[in-house]
Amino acid sequence: MTRQEAEIKLRKYFNINTFYDEQWEAISRILRGERILLIQKTGFGKSLCYQFPAICFEHLTIVFSPLIALMRDQISSLQALGIAAKSIHSGQSVEENKQVIEEAKQGLLKILYIAPERQENSTWRDEIQNLKISMVAIDEAHCISQWGHDFRPSYKRIINLVQQLPKYLPILATTATATKRVEKDIADQMAGELTILRGNLLRDNFKLYVIDIKSNDEKMVWLARHVPRLEGTGIIYTGTINDTEAINRWFEYLQIPSKAYSGRLNSDIRVEIEEGLLNNTWKCVVSTNALGMGIDKPDIRFIIHTQFPQSPVHYYQEIGRAGRDGKPTVIILLYNPEDRDLPEYFIENAKPSEMLYEKVIRSIKSELLGQYELMKKNNMTQSQVRVICADLLEQNIIREVYFEKKKKYEFIPDSEPFDHSFYEKIKAAKRKELDSMMEYAEMKSSRMEYLCKHLGDASDREFTNCDNTKLPKHYYRPNSHLENEFRKFSKADFPILKVETKKTNMINGIAGSYYGVTNVGNLIHKCKYENGGNFPNSLLQLLLKAFDSKFGKMKFDLILYVPPTVSGDLVRNLAERVSDILRIPISHDLVKIRKTSAQKMLHNRHLKKDNVEDAFSLKDSQAVVGKKILLIDDIYGSGATIKEIGKFLTEQGADLIVPIVLAKTVGSDKL
């Protein structure tokens, strides 16, 4: 097919007049059956490089993508153009996914999007043998490499599939963020003849700024002052889910239209926020890095990072989600070198300790076990078990077997001892990447040039689009009005305990503070674990203030408190003082009927749930019937204990249960 013939087809099916030269080079090679690694900036049009060949080939094109949002957007666009495209992913029901597979088998689809993790599904593994495939595309191909910034073990399965496919079958792997090292690793793993097409990574419509900030309070004040003044709609990236919620509550207080977004939200809420962003419903979305990849919105006008990411590669990818229409776009990093602790924590904890690897190996040596069983047997998180199993598979120490269609892991006899040294090398490389990110923030020369060169684009050109070249410097300037407003807001900003379900009469409660904020965690720890006596009046007043802010006008019939595991009478004493002040009767009828472990010693939700299931009873079963109950505890962590009590009290006839606690933990808090 000549370029002229292809562009006639392009106009007919995609309403696009011409290809970029670099697009046509990739597409023409794909049409000739070649294997390509395409490294091009966000907004280049990499998806067209597999969508166009897909309509030219006779059979199915499979696109592996980790991004459900991208699948939704691209499928919607393709279907609007009359191109048969569907997806298989965890956000759809089993029946929906089965129907899509049937349509693919019958030749009714041109493009099938699938999440890489779906390859672990036994139905998919059986059915892929029955599909007639013309092409495979791998989006976000940097996830193949452990040296990449976003390695995903499930991408190893794609490589296994690629290596089994006929050599004449075209394959396109695409990414915007592959360093030379990652590029080489991908090429080595894909094997065979692979053509690498690397483009120009300059985003000359970006205006790059770094603003020095000394504290979290200064960040909040800066955002309040400047976000309303920025043109258009944007994204504010934070380092933690807690930060997204805190900034969003601050914006709600200021009446700045915004939404908090993270991977923890359920699918329906994520879709609602994504659609609001597309329709400019919000001034901004405050998000972890879960948002942006795959969102088909060309006119994101600004991106602000309140926390610097782990590497320049992370940063380039996250800012790359803005300004894809080519119009001027503001990119801002609020920089405090003391923020290094968070990305450093992520780097240090990306891989479990060598001791945990050996623990899993011993478990699998003794019997066939699945992930869930390994989590329970070894008291590990799901993430730890997934990472360990992926690494042990990679080192050929274990293998996957299927027992009654359930995946188990089996030890390989006479396998080599586990080698942890490779992961130490990766960790060292990531520490260097973090150093490079701080170098970007502190440098005096062109920031765009630094990013391009770091990503392997050494093109010789002039860079003038940052505050070190031709753009003005910006600084934090105190604002007494907003500083006072933030102090007022902080005093009344209490964490929500999200415990509501349709199955119980418990509603969302409230905490006095976050465990790691100010001195609250230290005070609780001293009382609870260092024989520091009863909780001080300052904590009591904080709890009462939180209660009054949300539930002060509600009438309660009874106060109950969570029976202790390690804290003696601390919570009982606290509840009695609350009862005296609020003049709500207190009951001591809620008791444990069996021994439980301290929840902080358990590292996954399954063990936490099992630890407290059916562990509570009432001395008087009629004590709560028809009552509105205030339930008091000291610390809210996973929520398993309070949810279990809420379920039990609902079964006993309680009309309403409202939990309040001194503090809510955040992620990595050490109790």
Order of alpha helices (4+ residues) and beta strands (2+ residues): alpha-alpha-beta-alpha-beta-alpha-beta-alpha-beta-alpha-beta-alpha-beta-alpha-beta-beta-alpha-beta-alpha-beta-alpha-beta-beta-alpha-beta-alpha-alpha-alpha-alpha-beta-beta-alpha-alpha-alpha-beta-beta-alpha-alpha-beta-alpha-beta-alpha-beta-beta-alpha-beta
